Amino acid sequence: MFLFNPESGENFIGREKEIDFMVEQIRLGQNVLLTAPRRFGKTTLVREIISRLKKTNFYTAYIDIFPVTTINHLSSEIAEAVLENHNLGEEFQKLKKFEKSVIENNELKKEADEFIFLQQFIEKSVDNYQLLGSCIDFIEEFSIRNKKRMVCVFDEFGDINKLDDGRLTKLFKSKIQKHINTSYIFSGSYDSVMGSLFDGIKSPFYRLARKVKLQEIEKQQFKKLYATLFENYGIPFREDLINQILDFTNGHPYYSQLALQEIIIHHLVTEKTPEFDEVVKKMVLSEKDYLEKTWEDIATSKQHIKTVLAVTKGVSGVYTSLRNTNVNIYRSLKALIGNGTLLVAPGKKFRMSDPLLNFWIKQNAHKQDLKITTGEV
């Protein structure tokens, strides 16, 4: 989407501390749990780690749980990600897609001769949990056979709950805790879901991974990037504009990039630098569908609506402003923090994790506040 990407390659900024820590943990054989609200750059971060570890002779595997719909689908994604280390991912896809009865590719056939379970992907009837167990072990066994360390990423790992009937998390834990040649990165957007999997004594993955929680990027890091790209594109340096934007985004990775892109595009088209209000309007227009969908998700709960409206008003205390309403304030705040909608600022003040959504709500939803507080919505 972006003309540049300040979170990868030569433009990577603001995450070196997290990367250094995670790479060190992986090299020590530890697992890492990575959490952050949506659009904080989790996926970009783990892909950057993968890229760097590949250069140090690591095998890598990346599996996104979000689109996975069945146990068999998950098995297939794992096998494909591992085989891609030998450039066989596409051949494996063809095998599944065209439902071939035999493995024709010689290199893939060699792997299937070594790892017999791969042949089950062309069989009509299989035990899905047994196949998944074999695929999870495949991550470790493949790396051992080829005498390389492995780092395996399960992105949006919290979505594993949608497939779990009580056996899935137990299967993962029983396999992964025995792996010594593979380090795992588990990433997720929802603190409440990831916490239920990793944080409590009764959690299935308790003490299985070191936790890293992403925050916004320091504004000074973005200021340097803005200054560099302004110069590259021949845009007059406007420190006042940069400060306004970064105060608005608070160093939010996605929106700080989006604002910069809107400035560059505007300048390329008009040969003028837009004002701050113009940049925000362009951002809202660009993200209109996402903002409306996110608000619809919040609006499924009247209590969440009232809580979010109180937070976005910037009142001195959410508890005070909602005291005489029918809102279970503690429960609502806990849920909204758990799903990444709210963040807790110093002094136990609450704020939206999404600065553009915060602005959009102020512009579009506060006019409904009277109806909401009187129970008409």
N, C-alpha and C positions, 0 to 999 in steps of 0.2 A: 504494500500500500504506500509506503513512504519513499520519497526520493532518495533517502539515506536511512541508515538505521544506526542510531547511536548506542544500541545495545548489542552490536555484533561486529566482528571483524575489526578493522582499523579505527572505526568510530566508536568502539565500545567505551562507555563512560559510566562511572558511578557505582559499579558493582565489583570492583577488583577485590575489595575486602571479603565479600561473600564468596567470590570465585576461589580466592586463595585458600580460604578455610575449607570449602567443600572439596577442592582438589586434594588438599592435604589429608582430609578424612578418608577420601577414596583410596589414596595411595597407601594409607595405613590399614586398609581393609575394612573401614567402617562404612555404615549406611547413613544416609542423610534424608531427613524429612524437610521438605521445602514448602512453606505456606505463604500465601499473600492473597489479598483481594484480586478480583478479576482485573486484567489489564495492567498489572504491575510488572509484567515481564518475566513470569516464571518459566514459560516455555522457551523464550529467547535465551534466558540465562542457562538453562540446562543444555540447550543446543550449543551454546558457546563452550560450556564445559566439555561436552562430547567432542567438539571440534579440537579443543586443546589436548584432550587425552589421546585422541587418535594419533596425534603427532608424537606422542611418547610411547607408541607401540601398544596401546590398549585396544582391545576389541570393545565395540559399543553396541548397544541395542536400545531403541526408543519405541515404547508402546504407549499409545494414547488410549486410555480406557473410555473416554467420553463417548466415542461412536460405537463402541463394542456392544452388541446386542445379545449374544449367547455365549455359553461356555466354549463351544466349538470355535466360535469367532475369535475369542480370546486366545485359544490355543494356536490358531492360525496366525494371529498377529505376532505372537511371541516367536514362533518358528521362523516366520518370514524375517523378523528383525534380526535374529541371530544369523540366519543364512546370508543376509545382506553383507556380512563381513567378508564373504567370499564371492560377492557380486551375484548371488543366486536368488535374491529376493524376487526379481521379476519372473524368473523361471518357475519359482514356487507358486507365484500368483497364477501363472498360466495353467499349472497343474490343477489348481483348485477351480479356476474359472471354467475350464473346458472339460472338467470331470473325466480326465483321462484314466484309463484302466492300468496303464503302465507308465513308469517314469522313463522318458525318452532322453532327456538331457544327461550326458555322461557324467558331468561333474556333480549334478544333483543326485544321480544314481549312486555315485560313490559315497555321498553323505548318507543316503538312505541305507546303503549296505552297512555302514558303520553304526548308524542310529536307526535301528529297525522300525521304531515307532513312527517315523516319517511316512512309512508306507501306509499307515492307517488313514492318512488324509485322502487316499484314493479308494478306500473301502466304504461300502454303503452303510454298514452298521458298526458303530464303535461305542465304547464306554467313554463318554465325554470327560468325566472326571479323571479317569485313568490316563486319557490322552493329555489332559491339561497337566497332570502331575509329571508326565514324561517331558512335556514342553518346558516346564519350569526347571526341571533338572538339566534339560538340554542347554540352558544358558550356562550353567556351571561346567558341564561335561565337555561342551564344545570348546570352551576356553582352556580347560586342562589339556585336552587332546592336542590343541595347537600351541600349547605352552605360552599363552598370553593371559594377562589379567583382563577381566571384563568389568565394564560398568554398564548397568542396565537401568534405564529410566522408565518408571511407570507414571506417566503424566495423568493428572486428574484421577489419582488413585482412589479418592473418596467415592467415585462412581462405581467402584467394585461392589458397593452395597446393593445396587440395583440387580445384581446377578446372584447375590448370596442367599442361599437357603439354610445357612448354618454350617455348610461344609466348606465353602470356598475360602474364607479367611483362615480356617483351620488348616486347609491344604497348603495355602501359601506359606503360613508360618512354619509348618512342619518341614517344608522343603528349604525355604530361604535361610532359616537359622542354621542349617548344616553347611551352607555354601561358604567356602573360605577363599576361593579364587575370584569371586564376584562381589562387587560392591553395588548397592542399590540406591537410587534416588527416587523417593516417593514424593510427588508434588501434588498439591491440591489447593483449591480456592476457598474452601469452607473450613474455618477453624473448628466449628462444632463437629463436623463429620470427621475431619482428620484427627481431632482430639479424641473422639470416641474410639478411633482405631489405634492410637499410639500413646495417649497421655495417661490414662488411668491404670491402676494396678490390674484391673480386670480386662483391660483392653487387649485385643488379640496380638497386637504388635508392640506391647509395652517394652520400652528400653531396647527396641530393635534398631533405632536410628537416632542420630543427633539432629536436633531441630534448628532450622534456620528460618527466620521470618523476615520477609522483605519489607522494607519501608520505602517511602518516596526517596528520590535521588536528591542529593544536596543541590540547592539552587546554583551555587557557584560552579558546579560541574557543567550544568546546562548553559550558564552564562558564557563559559569558554567555548562551548560548541556553537552557540548562537553567533558569537563574535567571529569565529572561524568561517562559518557558512555564509554569514552576511558578506564578509570580504570576498569569499569565493564566487558569490553570485552578484557582486557589485552592488549590494544594498547598503545605503548609508547607515552607519552605526547609530542606533537609537537606544541609549541605555535606559531612558524612561520607559520606552515600549517594552523592552526586555524585562525590566523590573515589574511592570504591570502584569505581564503575562505569567511570570514565574510566581508572583504573589497570588495570582488567580489559580494556577495549577498546583501550587505548593510542591513543585518538583515531581508531580505525578508523571511517571515515565511515558505513558501513551499520549496524554493530552499535551505535555510539553513538546513532544515530537509533532503532534498534529498541528499545534499553533505555529510552530516553525515552518512546517510545510505550507500552511495557508499563506504565510507571509511571503515565502519564496514564490509560490504560484502567482499570487497577486502582483508581485513585482515583475515577474516575467511577462505577464499579460498587459499590465498598465504602465510599467516602468515607474511606479510609485510605491511608496511604503504605506501599507494600510494603518489606520489608527486601531487602538486597542478594541474599541467597540465593534469595529468591522471584523476583526479577527474572531472574536467570540461569536458573532452572528454566523460567520462561515463555519465555525466548529459545530454550532448547534444544528445548522442545516445538514452538515455532513453526517452527524450522528443522530438525526431525528428518529429514525426507526428504532435504533438501539435504546435511546432514552425513553421513548414511549413504551417499548416492550418491558423495560426494567421497571418503570412506574406501574405498569399493569400487574407485574409480579408482586410488587409491594402492596398494591391495592387489593389483593385477595384477602387481606386482613385489615379490618377497621382499626384494630389496635396498633398495627404497624404504621398505618397511614397517620394516625394522630401522633405517634412517637416521632416519625420522620419529619412531620410538619413542625413539631416543637423544636427539633434539632436544627432544621434549616432556617428557622426564624432567628436563631442565634440568641435565644433567651438565656438568662443567667443560670437557670437550673431546670433541667428536664423534669425532675421529680416535682419541683414546685409548680411548674406550669400544668402538669397533668394530674395533680393531686386530687382534684375534685371531679375527675372524669371516671369512666368505667374501665380505664386501662390498667391491666396488671403490668405496671411499669417495669419491674425487675425482669419479668419473663419476656416482655417485648424487647427490651434492650439486649438481653442475653441472646435472643434469637437473631436480632439484626446484626449484632457483633459477630455471632457465630457464622452467619452466611456472608459476611464480608461487606454488608451495606454500611455499617458504622464502624468507626475507629474510636479508641479511647485516647484522648489527648492528655497531656500532663494536667494534674489537678482533677482527674476524673471527669473531665469535660468530654462530651461526645461530639463527633463531627462525621460528616459523610466521607466515605472513602473515595467517592467519585466527585470531583469538583464541578464538572460540567453538569452532572445530574443535580447537584446542589443548586446550581444557578438556574437550571431548567425548572425545577420544582418551585423556586421562588417566583419565576416568571409565569408559570402556568397552573400550578396546583394550589397555591395559597388562597386564591380567590374562592376555592371550594371549602376553605377551612370552616366557615360559619355553618355550612350544611353538614359537614362532618361532625362538628362538636354537638350539633343538635340532633344527630342521629338520622339525618335524611339521606345519607349515602350508605 
